[in-house]
Structures are given as C-alpha cells and as structure tokens.
Amino acid sequence: MGFEVKKTYHKNGNIECMEYITDGVRYCKDAPAELWYYENGQLEEVYYYNKKGRWHREDGPAIMFYNRKGDRAYIKYYLNGEEITDMLQIMTIEGLRTENDSNIPNDSNIPDNPSISNDPDIPNDQNVRIGKNRKIIILD
C-alpha cells in the first residue's frame, strides 16, 4: 500500500489535521502520525502511533495538547496502546529522549510548560472539553 498523507482544512483554508498513513494504518516511523492545528495554524494536538495503529511512543509522550499560547498543556504516555502512569516508567521513557529530539514541527519554538499534567485523572476543578478526535483538552 505504501505511505500517504491525509489533510483536512479549517473553513479559513488553514490545515486542521494532518494524518500520516503507512500501509493503511495511522503510523509514521519516529514521528507523530496525527497533528491537529488551531484555525490560526498553530499546533494544537499531537499523537504518536505504532504500526498497529495504537497510541505509542518509546521516547516521550504519545499524546500532547497545546494551548493557544503554544505551551504544552497536557501530555499522556502510552506504549503499545496501554497508558503509562507509573512515574518510574515515565522517567525511563523521558530518559530515552536526546537533546536534539524534535520530531514535532517547530517543537524547539514551543517552550515546555511546568504545569503539564501527567496525572491520568484530570482534577475536577480544571476546565476541560472533548477535543476534535476523542481528546480531552484543558482549556486556557
């Protein structure tokens, strides 16, 4: 089958979503396979998948949400579709990252946000909404 890129667009013509499909599965080796953008073109959501189409990343979070300021607002870790919540496992995963790891477009321009939540349960006091594609997004 090969490799293809699927794009959807906002009404204003800017890209809304880019999906990378390899052999019929949402997957891109060593890079995110699904990227969502705000209407202004700024990165909103990033998803990494394995060859079976399950959320997966061995050297960082598999799911990342960005607020409208460009800060990472929320991350989740997955290996082969299973959520990782154990802090030792997360520290091991993060330890596999290198200083030059920038698989996300313009990642070097997006500062890390110390308020990133690794907690699998979102506190009740935070404003959240369901995103475009089965996602929970913390509102600004």
N, C-alpha and C positions, 0 to 999 in steps of 0.2 A: 504494500500500500504506500509506504513512504511517509513523508513529512508534509504537513500543511499548516497554514496559519489562518484562523478564523477571526474576523473582526466584526464588531458591531459598533454603531456610532450613535452619539447623542443627536438630538434634533438640531443642534448648532453646527454639526459636522465634525466635531472633535471625536476622537476614539473613546468609546465607552468600555470596551473589553477586547483583549487580545488573548486568544487561546492557541496554544501550540499542540498539535495533534501528531503523534507518531504511531504509525501502524494502527490507526483507528482509535487510539487511546489518548486522552489528555495527558501528555507527558513530554518533557523536554530535558534531555540529559544535562545535569549540572546547572540548570536554570529554572526559573519559575515557568509553569505551563499555563498559568492563568493570571492575567493582570487586569484590574479594573481601575478606571480613571474617573475623577470628578469631571463635570462639564467643562471646567476651565483647562483640562488636560493634565492636571496634577494627579499623581499616583494616589489611589485610594485603598486598594486591596491587592494582596499578592498570595498566590497559592502554588505550592510545590507538590508534585505527584510522583509516584513510582510508575514503573512500566505496566502495573495492573490498574492504574487509574485511582489509586488510593493516596490520601494525603501522606506525604513522606519527605523528610529531609534529614540527612545524617550530620550536617554541619551548621545547623541553625534552625530557627523556627520554620515550620512548614506553612503557617498562616500568619500574615501580618496585615494589620489595618492601620491606615494613616489618617490623621485628622486633616482638616482643611489648611492648617498651618504647615503641613509637611512633616510633622513629628509622628513617629510610630506611636500609636495609641494603645495597641493591643496585639499580643502575639500568642500563638499556640504551637506546641511541639508535637509532632506525630512521626512515628516510624511504622511503615507498612500499614497505615490506616488506624493504628492504635495511638490514642492520645498519651503523651508522656507528661506526668505531673510530678514525678519524683525529682526533687531538686538535684540530687547527685547525678541522675541521668541527664538532666538538663545541663548541668555544669560540664559533664563529659561531652555532650553534643556541642556546646559553645566552645569548648576547648579545642575542637577539631577545626574551628574556623581559623583562617590565616588573616594577617593584617591586610592583605591585598584582595580578600574575598569581597567582590562586589558584583554578584550575579544579578542584582536588581538594577535596572536602568536608573541612572542618576542617584544611586544609593549613597555615594560619597557626599552628595549635596543635602541629604536628609539627615539631620542630627538625631542621635539616639535620645530618647526621652526617658528620664529616670522614673517616670510614672507608669512605665509599661507594666501591665498585669500579667503575671504568669499563673495566677490562681485560676483553676478550672471553673470555679463558681464565681460568677460576677456578683459583687455586693449589691444588695437591694437598693442602696442609696444612689447608685450611678444611673444616669440616663442611658438607656440602650435602645437600639432598634434592630430589626432584622434587615440585613443588607440585601443587595440585589440578587445574590445567588446563595441562599441558605446560610447567610452570615450574620453574626451578631456584631454590631458596631457600637462602640462607645461614642456618644455624641460629645462635641466640643463643649 
